Amino acid sequence: MFWYVYIAESRFKHFYTGITNNPNLRILKHNSGKGSRMAIQQGPFVLAYVSKEFPNKSAARKREVQIKKWTKAKKERLIKGEWK
C-alpha cells in the first residue's frame, strides 16, 4: 500500500496538509463532516495537491511535517509545480 501527502484547500482559502493512502476518499471524508475540527469548521475542501507515492506511512509523515512548516506562499508554489 502506498501513502501520499495531500494539501486540501478550504472554502476560506486555507490549506490543510495531511497523509492518506487514498486522497480522493480522504477529501470525501473531510467534506462529510468527519475528521479534524479544522476540517469540520473550514470545509468543504478541494484537493489542491497530491504527492508522489511514498512506500510507507513513516516516509509520508516526514514529508507532511516538512510541508506543514512551510509558508502559505511556498505551499502555493508546490501546488503550482514550481517547488519540489
Phi, psi and omega in degrees: 000133178264156177240153183225149168263137179229155172237124177252141179253129181276171178296341178265010180069024172269153179255141173238123181251134180206182176235154180196165172259000178210090185303317183294318178295323180295320178295319177300320179294315176303314185285347177271002179090012178250146180121209185290161177300320179300319180296320180293318183283327188262346187295171003283162182246155168240147179283114183263332185204140172227130182287177168293171179287139172250142185289341181206168183295322181299316180295319178295320180298320179298318179292321178301313180300318179299311183294322180299336180278348183285159174287164177299320180298319179292321176297320178298321177295321177298315180300320181282353181085015181266000183216150180241000000 
